[in-house]
Amino acid sequence: MNNIKAACFSVAAMDYFPQQKEYSAGGNSLNQAIGFRNLGFKSSFIGAIGTDKAGDQIEQLLIKKNVDISHLYRIAGITASNEIINDEKGERFGVEGAWQNGVYYDFLLSEHDWAYIKEFEIWSTHANGQNYSEALKRKRSNNFLAVDFLDLDTYELLEKGLSSIDIAYFGGTPNQLDELVYISKSFKGITVLTLGSEGSIAINKGETCIQPALPLNRVIDTTGCGDAFQSAFTGNYLLTGDIKSSLLRGAEAGKTAAMKYGAVCLE
């Protein structure tokens, strides 16, 4: 284990797979907090979960995985949740109307929280969260900021953080590449476009580096593959500064994640 600290904020959720009648922990901040910890980093999850059974299970999971939960908050109400189904190729789809924000959505990091992560080397967050704008303001040169833009295909939120973000992740389609290449010419950081079975592309100041998807006999479930990719890429890039090897580490982590249902098993 190294001494690099990663702060992941702020969504944790409980995913239900009705086809399998199984539950799994999820949410990109939870997934990456565990991902960084598995890679040997010291990781902390900062966010809010409910006082329900799902909250109990998530808290115990984070403890079991040795993730720092000193800034995990239990708030009266329900934990964020979702329902996920898979097609015959293992691709995940959220059941329409199933997502519940729970207590996560309105959670804002306090001054105490920001002070706690001030010296953390890695900040990992998501652009659709309530804490994104504040992270851009508070990020300093010693904080390496990685932001998940999910499946957004518009770039106002990225443009808002061009001077602050170190890695911007998009889970998208090849037709986004030209615009992301154009934006990258005025972006100090790296953009990574993940394309599922079509691999991934890193973009740095107009130049691209391509990583094909690694062969896999059968994709079980793509839930959490992007988060696994991101923690592996971010961690490797911070340690090595090498884009090509970081893409490979990400692809390897994504492949492993696709071999089971759910992002993080509760057991």
C-alpha positions as CSV (number, residue, x, y, z in Angstrom):
1,M,0.0,0.0,0.0
2,N,1.2,3.5,-0.8
3,N,0.5,6.7,1.1
4,I,-1.5,8.5,-1.6
5,K,-5.0,9.4,-0.4
6,A,-8.1,9.5,-2.6
7,A,-11.2,11.3,-1.6
8,C,-14.4,10.1,-3.4
9,F,-17.6,12.1,-3.2
10,S,-20.5,11.9,-2.9
11,V,-22.9,9.2,-4.2
12,A,-23.4,5.7,-2.9
13,A,-26.4,3.6,-3.9
14,M,-28.1,0.2,-3.7
15,D,-28.7,-1.4,-7.0
16,Y,-31.4,-4.1,-7.5
17,F,-31.2,-6.6,-10.3
18,P,-34.8,-7.9,-10.8
19,Q,-33.8,-10.5,-13.3
20,Q,-31.5,-12.1,-10.8
21,K,-33.4,-10.9,-7.7
22,E,-30.1,-9.7,-6.2
23,Y,-28.8,-6.5,-4.7
24,S,-25.4,-4.9,-5.2
25,A,-23.8,-1.7,-3.8
26,G,-23.1,1.0,-6.4
27,G,-22.7,4.6,-7.1
28,N,-19.5,5.9,-8.8
29,S,-18.1,7.4,-5.6
30,L,-18.5,4.3,-3.6
31,N,-17.2,2.1,-6.5
32,Q,-14.1,4.2,-6.9
33,A,-13.4,4.5,-3.1
34,I,-13.3,0.7,-3.1
35,G,-11.4,0.6,-6.4
36,F,-8.7,2.9,-5.1
37,R,-8.4,0.9,-1.9
38,N,-8.1,-2.4,-3.8
39,L,-5.2,-0.8,-5.8
40,G,-3.3,0.1,-2.6
41,F,-4.3,3.7,-2.1
42,K,-5.8,5.1,1.1
43,S,-9.3,6.0,0.2
44,S,-12.1,7.9,1.9
45,F,-15.8,8.0,1.0
46,I,-17.5,11.3,1.7
47,G,-21.3,11.4,1.3
48,A,-24.7,10.6,2.8
49,I,-26.6,7.3,3.1
50,G,-29.9,6.7,4.7
51,T,-30.9,5.1,8.0
52,D,-32.5,2.1,6.2
53,K,-31.2,-1.4,5.7
54,A,-29.4,-0.4,2.5
55,G,-27.5,2.2,4.4
56,D,-26.5,-0.3,7.0
57,Q,-25.3,-2.7,4.4
58,I,-23.3,0.0,2.6
59,E,-21.7,1.2,5.8
60,Q,-20.6,-2.3,6.7
61,L,-19.3,-2.9,3.2
62,L,-17.1,0.2,3.3
63,I,-15.8,-0.9,6.7
64,K,-15.1,-4.4,5.4
65,K,-13.2,-2.9,2.4
66,N,-11.1,-0.7,4.7
67,V,-12.4,2.5,3.2
68,D,-12.2,5.5,5.6
69,I,-15.8,6.4,6.6
70,S,-15.0,9.2,9.1
71,H,-16.9,11.6,6.8
72,L,-19.8,9.2,6.0
73,Y,-23.1,10.6,7.2
74,R,-26.2,8.7,8.1
75,I,-29.2,10.9,7.5
76,A,-32.8,10.0,8.3
77,G,-34.4,8.8,5.1
78,I,-33.7,6.3,2.4
79,T,-30.4,5.5,0.6
80,A,-30.1,6.3,-3.1
81,S,-31.2,3.3,-5.1
82,N,-31.7,2.0,-8.6
83,E,-33.0,-1.0,-10.6
84,I,-30.9,-2.4,-13.4
85,I,-31.6,-4.9,-16.1
86,N,-29.3,-6.5,-18.6
87,D,-29.7,-7.5,-22.2
88,E,-28.4,-10.7,-23.7
89,K,-25.0,-9.0,-24.2
90,G,-24.7,-8.0,-20.6
91,E,-25.3,-4.3,-21.3
92,R,-26.9,-2.6,-18.3
93,F,-30.0,-0.4,-18.5
94,G,-31.6,1.5,-15.7
95,V,-35.3,0.7,-15.3
96,E,-37.2,3.9,-16.2
97,G,-38.3,5.8,-13.2
98,A,-36.6,3.5,-10.7
99,W,-33.8,5.8,-9.6
100,Q,-34.3,7.2,-6.2
101,N,-32.1,10.1,-5.0
102,G,-32.6,9.4,-1.4
103,V,-30.6,11.5,1.1
104,Y,-27.6,11.6,-1.2
105,Y,-28.9,14.2,-3.6
106,D,-29.0,17.2,-1.2
107,F,-25.8,16.4,0.6
108,L,-23.2,19.2,0.6
109,L,-19.7,18.8,1.9
110,S,-19.2,21.0,5.0
111,E,-16.3,23.2,5.8
112,H,-15.1,20.4,8.0
113,D,-15.2,17.9,5.1
114,W,-13.4,20.2,2.7
115,A,-10.7,20.9,5.3
116,Y,-10.3,17.1,5.8
117,I,-9.6,16.4,2.1
118,K,-7.6,19.5,1.5
119,E,-4.3,17.6,1.4
120,F,-5.6,14.5,-0.3
121,E,-3.7,13.9,-3.6
122,I,-6.8,12.6,-5.5
123,W,-10.3,14.0,-5.6
124,S,-12.7,11.9,-7.5
125,T,-16.3,13.2,-8.1
126,H,-19.1,13.4,-10.6
127,A,-20.2,16.3,-12.6
128,N,-23.9,15.8,-12.0
129,G,-23.5,16.1,-8.2
130,Q,-24.2,19.0,-5.9
131,N,-20.5,19.3,-4.9
132,Y,-19.0,19.6,-8.4
133,S,-19.0,23.4,-8.6
134,E,-17.5,23.8,-5.2
135,A,-14.8,21.2,-6.0
136,L,-13.7,23.3,-8.9
137,K,-13.4,26.4,-6.7
138,R,-11.6,24.6,-3.9
139,K,-9.2,22.4,-5.9
140,R,-5.6,23.4,-5.5
141,S,-2.4,22.4,-7.3
142,N,-1.8,19.5,-4.9
143,N,-5.2,18.0,-5.6
144,F,-5.5,15.8,-8.7
145,L,-9.1,16.2,-9.8
146,A,-10.8,13.4,-11.7
147,V,-14.4,14.0,-12.8
148,D,-16.9,11.5,-14.1
149,F,-19.2,13.1,-16.7
150,L,-21.2,9.9,-17.1
151,D,-23.0,9.7,-20.5
152,L,-23.3,13.4,-21.0
153,D,-23.0,14.4,-24.7
154,T,-23.0,18.2,-24.0
155,Y,-20.0,19.9,-22.6
156,E,-21.0,23.0,-20.7
157,L,-20.0,21.3,-17.4
158,L,-16.6,20.3,-18.8
159,E,-16.0,23.8,-20.1
160,K,-16.7,25.2,-16.6
161,G,-13.8,23.2,-15.3
162,L,-11.2,23.4,-18.0
163,S,-8.7,25.1,-15.8
164,S,-9.3,22.8,-12.8
165,I,-9.9,19.3,-13.9
166,D,-7.0,16.9,-14.4
167,I,-8.9,14.0,-16.0
168,A,-12.4,14.2,-17.5
169,Y,-14.2,10.9,-18.1
170,F,-17.0,10.4,-20.6
171,G,-18.9,7.2,-21.2
172,G,-20.1,7.8,-24.7
173,T,-20.0,7.0,-28.4
174,P,-17.4,7.6,-31.1
175,N,-19.4,10.5,-32.6
176,Q,-18.3,12.6,-29.6
177,L,-14.7,12.3,-30.4
178,D,-14.3,15.2,-32.8
179,E,-15.8,17.7,-30.4
180,L,-13.8,16.4,-27.4
181,V,-10.6,16.6,-29.5
182,Y,-11.5,20.2,-30.3
183,I,-12.1,21.1,-26.6
184,S,-8.9,19.3,-25.5
185,K,-6.8,21.9,-27.3
186,S,-7.8,24.4,-24.7
187,F,-7.9,21.9,-21.8
188,K,-4.9,21.5,-19.5
189,G,-6.0,18.0,-18.5
190,I,-6.8,14.7,-20.2
191,T,-10.1,13.6,-21.5
192,V,-10.9,9.9,-21.6
193,L,-13.8,8.6,-23.7
194,T,-14.8,5.0,-22.8
195,L,-16.8,3.1,-25.5
196,G,-17.6,-0.2,-23.9
197,S,-16.9,-3.0,-26.4
198,E,-15.2,-0.5,-28.7
199,G,-12.5,0.3,-26.2
200,S,-11.4,3.7,-24.9
201,I,-9.6,6.8,-26.2
202,A,-7.5,9.2,-24.3
203,I,-7.3,12.8,-25.7
204,N,-4.5,15.2,-24.7
205,K,-4.1,18.6,-26.4
206,G,-5.6,17.3,-29.7
207,E,-3.8,14.0,-29.8
208,T,-5.5,10.7,-29.3
209,C,-4.3,7.3,-27.8
210,I,-6.5,4.3,-28.5
211,Q,-7.0,1.2,-26.3
212,P,-9.0,-1.6,-27.8
213,A,-11.4,-3.5,-25.5
214,L,-9.7,-6.6,-24.1
215,P,-11.2,-10.0,-25.2
216,L,-13.8,-11.5,-22.9
217,N,-15.7,-14.7,-23.6
218,R,-18.9,-13.5,-22.0
219,V,-19.9,-10.1,-20.6
220,I,-22.1,-10.7,-17.6
221,D,-22.9,-7.1,-16.6
222,T,-21.4,-3.8,-17.5
223,T,-22.5,-2.1,-14.2
224,G,-19.5,-0.5,-12.6
225,C,-17.1,-1.2,-15.5
226,G,-16.6,2.5,-16.1
227,D,-15.9,3.2,-12.4
228,A,-13.4,0.4,-12.3
229,F,-11.7,1.7,-15.4
230,Q,-11.6,5.2,-13.9
231,S,-10.0,4.3,-10.6
232,A,-7.4,2.2,-12.3
233,F,-6.6,4.8,-15.0
234,T,-6.4,7.7,-12.5
235,G,-4.3,5.7,-10.0
236,N,-1.8,4.5,-12.7
237,Y,-1.6,7.9,-14.4
238,L,-0.9,9.7,-11.1
239,L,1.9,7.2,-10.3
240,T,3.4,7.0,-13.8
241,G,2.3,9.9,-16.0
242,D,1.9,7.5,-18.8
243,I,-1.4,7.5,-20.8
244,K,-0.9,4.3,-22.7
245,S,-0.2,2.1,-19.7
246,S,-3.0,3.8,-17.8
247,L,-5.5,3.0,-20.6
248,L,-4.4,-0.7,-20.4
249,R,-4.8,-0.7,-16.6
250,G,-8.3,0.7,-17.0
251,A,-9.2,-1.8,-19.6
252,E,-8.1,-4.6,-17.4
253,A,-10.1,-3.4,-14.5
254,G,-13.2,-2.9,-16.7
255,K,-12.9,-6.4,-18.0
256,T,-12.7,-7.8,-14.5
257,A,-15.8,-5.8,-13.5
258,A,-17.8,-7.2,-16.5
259,M,-17.4,-10.8,-15.3
260,K,-20.0,-10.5,-12.5
261,Y,-23.3,-8.9,-11.7
262,G,-23.2,-5.6,-9.9
263,A,-20.4,-3.1,-9.2
264,V,-19.5,-4.3,-5.6
265,C,-20.9,-7.5,-4.1
266,L,-22.4,-7.1,-0.6
267,E,-20.9,-10.3,0.7
